[in-house]
């Protein structure tokens, strides 16, 4: 569980209209103790990705939303590649999650060149624009 995947989880909630994400939400998503989830959200605040509102939860700021768009775009473009090479759609997201945080800049550029014009990933989710 790295910062990129946490940011992607928060951004995914934001896409669904969940703008305030509490420790309970994160604890359920990652099957971790609520206290650990709260510490993660505090750490994200210290890193400048948003604000933690006491007794409410974490709210992404502009930097957090932009970081969320970037990591979500990379993840969903990677899903396009995995779909093209024949991976089952039932496991595409899970497999992309295992590797999306370790791909290099050159690999990312290839994904952008090949799949960057797509509007949706194979799962049907919108691929965010980085404008």
C-alpha positions, 0 to 999 in steps of 0.5 A: 500500500503505497501513496500512489494507490492511496491517492488513487483510492481517494480520487476514485471516491472523489469521482463517485461524489464522495468528497470527504473520506474518513478513516473507516472508508480507507480501513474497509478498502485496504482491510487495515485498522481504522487507526492505521487508516487515520494515520495515513490520512494525516500523513497525506495532509502533511504531504500536501494532498489535502486536509483532514477535517476532525471527526469528518475525514480527508478532503483532497485539495487541487494538488491531491485531485491532480495527483489522483487524476495522474495515477488513475490515468496511468492505471486505466491506460495500463488496463487498456494494455492488459486487455489488449494482450488478452488478460481476462476483464475480471482480473484486469484492474487487480493486475494493473494495481499490482504493477501500476506504481512500478512502471517507469516514465518511458513505459508510461509514455508508451501507454500515453502514445498507444492508448492516450486518446481513449476515453474509457478503460476496459472496465468502463471507467472514464480515463481522466484528462490531464489538462 
